[in-house]
Amino acid sequence: ETSTYRIVAPAVTLTLTKLTVGLVWETLCVDKKTPFPEIKARRQESLERAEKLYNTKLDTREKQKEVEKKRMFNEHWELEKQQRRDIEQKVRAEREHESASLAAWEERVESNNAVDPKTTKAQNDDSNKPSKTSILSPSDIYQMHLNAAPPIRQAETVTVGIDFTPKNMSMPSRTRGDEDFYRKSRYKPVSVEDAPMYWKEKGDKFYKSRAWKQACDAYSESIKRDGCFLTCVSNRAACWLHMCEWKRAIEDCDLALTLLANTPASETTQERYRYLLMKLHTRRGSAYAWSGEYGRALEELRLANAYQAAEGPNGSNEIGLDLHVLETYMKEKGLVEARDPVSTAMHEASRLYYNGNYAGAVEAYKAILQENEFEVKARSNLSAALLHMGCFREAYEESSRVITFCAEVAQALHQPGATSATLADSDDEEEGDAEDEMIARRNAAAKKITEKSGHVYLLLKAYVRAAGALCGLKDYRKAYELMEMAVRITPYDDDLRDDANRIAEKLRFETLVSATTRSAAIPAPPPPAAVAATA
């Protein structure tokens, strides 16, 4: 018989075979008489041995890499020397061939120009006669050169690979037409096994078979080939959770949330966006809870519960149950959470909003604003809920209040060149260089935008929501002006640009219809005969 193991989540059962029946393995048993400091010291020694073994493996791997690198360098050097020898030999052979051809040509010319004494007199007699053989036709000259043509130097085909170097950062001087070119020139796999989707599917198979380490490695390989693969980053965070790597799970959740925030609206739906937010906040909350940061865990689970669309298929709310368990545990341990009432009310209002209860969300946001009218995020969310309810006039008023609250940033954004990254740390104002007033204003605007960067995003959402409300009120001219302000903040957002173009088309159509209606309402002038009769 051999030793076996059996995995029944979340436990692993080991069956070890004994050579001596009835023998008790004391090393595998926890001796209750042993003091805790000794057990702790023993564990520390085992950890140090494991760390030492791991460092030894790392050193060995580094040495092997150095040896392999040196071997590859020597082989490459030998290959280059062999290529150089082949080139020199080919050049030497060509030189010898050309030298032999030149020597043969010189001998042929000398033999043709050699003087024969017996024929000298005949040549002198015939010197006054026109020579027919000395005149050559163009075809004879071409035939002579055709026979003496040099051989082709290289007959085989040479394939030269050209690598494309992508730009490292976005440059405003480039036109928007370059984006398609750069998108087409991104990394393309040379084989099926080099594609990100291949490693993603491989990681999914490992994940289903509960091989967390192999699944994590497969997802990492996929992320190496596509750094913006949101699904693989989220799945790797789940693998870190199963492997009890809480810190790495939190880092992957942070990265996934950043990628999701930068995802264009045209590439996802509202339901999927909300589902991904719920899943990522749940995993990050679980990692915080297992690492002992219960306050952050409660906040993450409340966010996930707010983003949850509805209850489960059996009427269960798993996130709500986890939240209740965590709150009960903190109460039993005497851990008190320093809760912000405004934050709690915002979470509840967000939950109502994402569950489709827009009327309840509006009441919740209005209650928050009654307590603190300067809670600009609540006012911004209130305008979104009013838009869903079709209350366009109220939504426009709330968005206008947000724009008024962020008036300083809006004025700074209107300053030409204020959004340039090179002006954020400019010292022109501090050095007292007041010769150019325009440069001073531009630097002040850039500094204002840097200090209040959060207001820029609020202002962008307020512009878009106010434009949507004005479209509902049929005021397309003011809506187009607000959309142009939003596009000025994010000039490379194709979705905003398309929306602005749609509003412009609607405005042109309305102008054309109104002009046609006005021309039809104006009475036609009387005929000339009627004018003469009147006179």
ZIRA-V559052 format. One record per residue. N is the residue number from 1. PSI is psi in whole degrees, -180 to 180 (* if undefined). Layout:
BEGIN
[[N | PSI] [N | PSI]]
END
This chain:
BEGIN
[[1 | 150] [2 | 164] [3 | 143] [4 | 166] [5 | 154] [6 | 130] [7 | 115] [8 | 104] [9 | 135] [10 | 29] [11 | 158] [12 | 122] [13 | 122] [14 | 135] [15 | 110] [16 | 133] [17 | 134] [18 | 138] [19 | -38] [20 | 121] [21 | 133] [22 | -3] [23 | 134] [24 | 124] [25 | 102] [26 | -27] [27 | -22] [28 | -3] [29 | 146] [30 | 116] [31 | 118] [32 | -20] [33 | -20] [34 | 129] [35 | 155] [36 | -39] [37 | -36] [38 | -42] [39 | -41] [40 | -40] [41 | -39] [42 | -42] [43 | -39] [44 | -40] [45 | -40] [46 | -38] [47 | -40] [48 | -39] [49 | -42] [50 | -40] [51 | -39] [52 | -43] [53 | -41] [54 | -42] [55 | -36] [56 | -43] [57 | -40] [58 | -43] [59 | -42] [60 | -40] [61 | -40] [62 | -40] [63 | -42] [64 | -39] [65 | -40] [66 | -43] [67 | -44] [68 | -38] [69 | -41] [70 | -40] [71 | -43] [72 | -37] [73 | -43] [74 | -41] [75 | -41] [76 | -39] [77 | -43] [78 | -39] [79 | -42] [80 | -39] [81 | -38] [82 | -41] [83 | -41] [84 | -41] [85 | -41] [86 | -41] [87 | -43] [88 | -39] [89 | -40] [90 | -42] [91 | -40] [92 | -41] [93 | -40] [94 | -41] [95 | -43] [96 | -40] [97 | -43] [98 | -37] [99 | -42] [100 | -40] [101 | -41] [102 | -41] [103 | -40] [104 | -39] [105 | -41] [106 | -41] [107 | -39] [108 | -39] [109 | -41] [110 | -39] [111 | -33] [112 | -30] [113 | 3] [114 | 141] [115 | 125] [116 | 123] [117 | -30] [118 | -29] [119 | 3] [120 | -43] [121 | -40] [122 | -36] [123 | -36] [124 | -34] [125 | -34] [126 | 6] [127 | -27] [128 | -9] [129 | 148] [130 | 134] [131 | 128] [132 | -28] [133 | -21] [134 | -16] [135 | 121] [136 | 144] [137 | 162] [138 | -33] [139 | -36] [140 | -41] [141 | -43] [142 | -39] [143 | -37] [144 | -44] [145 | -29] [146 | -38] [147 | -26] [148 | 18] [149 | 138] [150 | 156] [151 | 160] [152 | 135] [153 | -42] [154 | 121] [155 | -26] [156 | 159] [157 | 136] [158 | 125] [159 | 119] [160 | 119] [161 | 134] [162 | 118] [163 | 137] [164 | 133] [165 | 109] [166 | 160] [167 | 144] [168 | -27] [169 | 159] [170 | 133] [171 | 121] [172 | -24] [173 | -20] [174 | 149] [175 | 162] [176 | -17] [177 | -18] [178 | -17] [179 | -41] [180 | -39] [181 | -43] [182 | -33] [183 | -37] [184 | -22] [185 | 18] [186 | -179] [187 | 128] [188 | 129] [189 | 143] [190 | -15] [191 | 173] [192 | -40] [193 | -12] [194 | 2] [195 | 145] [196 | -36] [197 | -30] [198 | -46] [199 | -29] [200 | -45] [201 | -36] [202 | -41] [203 | -36] [204 | -39] [205 | -43] [206 | -38] [207 | -40] [208 | -32] [209 | 9] [210 | 27] [211 | 83] [212 | -42] [213 | -46] [214 | -38] [215 | -40] [216 | -42] [217 | -40] [218 | -43] [219 | -35] [220 | -40] [221 | -39] [222 | -39] [223 | -32] [224 | -35] [225 | -22] [226 | 98] [227 | -12] [228 | 23] [229 | 93] [230 | -40] [231 | -42] [232 | -37] [233 | -42] [234 | -42] [235 | -35] [236 | -34] [237 | -39] [238 | -38] [239 | -41] [240 | -36] [241 | -44] [242 | -28] [243 | 7] [244 | 29] [245 | 82] [246 | -41] [247 | -43] [248 | -35] [249 | -41] [250 | -41] [251 | -42] [252 | -36] [253 | -40] [254 | -44] [255 | -42] [256 | -40] [257 | -36] [258 | -43] [259 | -39] [260 | -37] [261 | -29] [262 | 5] [263 | 129] [264 | 151] [265 | -25] [266 | -14] [267 | 3] [268 | 165] [269 | 167] [270 | -37] [271 | -45] [272 | -38] [273 | -44] [274 | -38] [275 | -41] [276 | -40] [277 | -43] [278 | -45] [279 | -43] [280 | -41] [281 | -33] [282 | -45] [283 | -40] [284 | -37] [285 | -39] [286 | -42] [287 | -41] [288 | -40] [289 | -45] [290 | -25] [291 | 0] [292 | 0] [293 | 80] [294 | -32] [295 | -47] [296 | -36] [297 | -43] [298 | -42] [299 | -43] [300 | -42] [301 | -34] [302 | -39] [303 | -44] [304 | -40] [305 | -31] [306 | -36] [307 | -12] [308 | 127] [309 | -50] [310 | -178] [311 | 170] [312 | 180] [313 | -29] [314 | 18] [315 | 15] [316 | 148] [317 | 91] [318 | -39] [319 | -40] [320 | -38] [321 | -43] [322 | -40] [323 | -41] [324 | -41] [325 | -42] [326 | -42] [327 | -39] [328 | -42] [329 | -44] [330 | -35] [331 | -38] [332 | -37] [333 | -3] [334 | 23] [335 | 124] [336 | 131] [337 | 129] [338 | 87] [339 | 138] [340 | 121] [341 | -34] [342 | -42] [343 | -40] [344 | -43] [345 | -36] [346 | -41] [347 | -42] [348 | -41] [349 | -39] [350 | -38] [351 | -43] [352 | -39] [353 | -47] [354 | -18] [355 | 1] [356 | 3] [357 | 77] [358 | -33] [359 | -44] [360 | -38] [361 | -40] [362 | -43] [363 | -39] [364 | -44] [365 | -36] [366 | -35] [367 | -38] [368 | -42] [369 | -27] [370 | -34] [371 | -40] [372 | 104] [373 | -10] [374 | 11] [375 | 88] [376 | -30] [377 | -39] [378 | -38] [379 | -38] [380 | -44] [381 | -32] [382 | -40] [383 | -36] [384 | -42] [385 | -39] [386 | -35] [387 | -42] [388 | -32] [389 | -8] [390 | 12] [391 | 79] [392 | -38] [393 | -46] [394 | -39] [395 | -40] [396 | -39] [397 | -43] [398 | -40] [399 | -36] [400 | -36] [401 | -38] [402 | -42] [403 | -39] [404 | -38] [405 | -36] [406 | 33] [407 | -35] [408 | -44] [409 | -37] [410 | -41] [411 | -37] [412 | -35] [413 | -27] [414 | -14] [415 | 126] [416 | 132] [417 | 8] [418 | -24] [419 | 5] [420 | 136] [421 | -23] [422 | -9] [423 | -7] [424 | -34] [425 | 28] [426 | 144] [427 | 17] [428 | -40] [429 | -37] [430 | -28] [431 | -5] [432 | 23] [433 | 88] [434 | 19] [435 | -41] [436 | 110] [437 | -33] [438 | -42] [439 | -39] [440 | -43] [441 | -39] [442 | -42] [443 | -38] [444 | -39] [445 | -42] [446 | -38] [447 | -39] [448 | -41] [449 | -38] [450 | -40] [451 | -34] [452 | 56] [453 | -28] [454 | -30] [455 | -24] [456 | -44] [457 | -40] [458 | -40] [459 | -39] [460 | -48] [461 | -37] [462 | -41] [463 | -46] [464 | -44] [465 | -37] [466 | -39] [467 | -40] [468 | -40] [469 | -39] [470 | -33] [471 | -38] [472 | -29] [473 | 6] [474 | 22] [475 | 80] [476 | -26] [477 | -50] [478 | -33] [479 | -40] [480 | -38] [481 | -42] [482 | -38] [483 | -35] [484 | -36] [485 | -38] [486 | -41] [487 | -32] [488 | -30] [489 | -44] [490 | 83] [491 | -15] [492 | 12] [493 | 106] [494 | -33] [495 | -45] [496 | -40] [497 | -40] [498 | -41] [499 | -41] [500 | -39] [501 | -37] [502 | -42] [503 | -38] [504 | -42] [505 | -41] [506 | -39] [507 | -42] [508 | -42] [509 | -44] [510 | -39] [511 | -42] [512 | -42] [513 | -43] [514 | -38] [515 | -40] [516 | -42] [517 | -39] [518 | -41] [519 | -32] [520 | -27] [521 | -23] [522 | 127] [523 | 148] [524 | 148] [525 | 150] [526 | 155] [527 | 161] [528 | -35] [529 | -41] [530 | -36] [531 | -42] [532 | -39] [533 | -38] [534 | -40] [535 | *]]
END
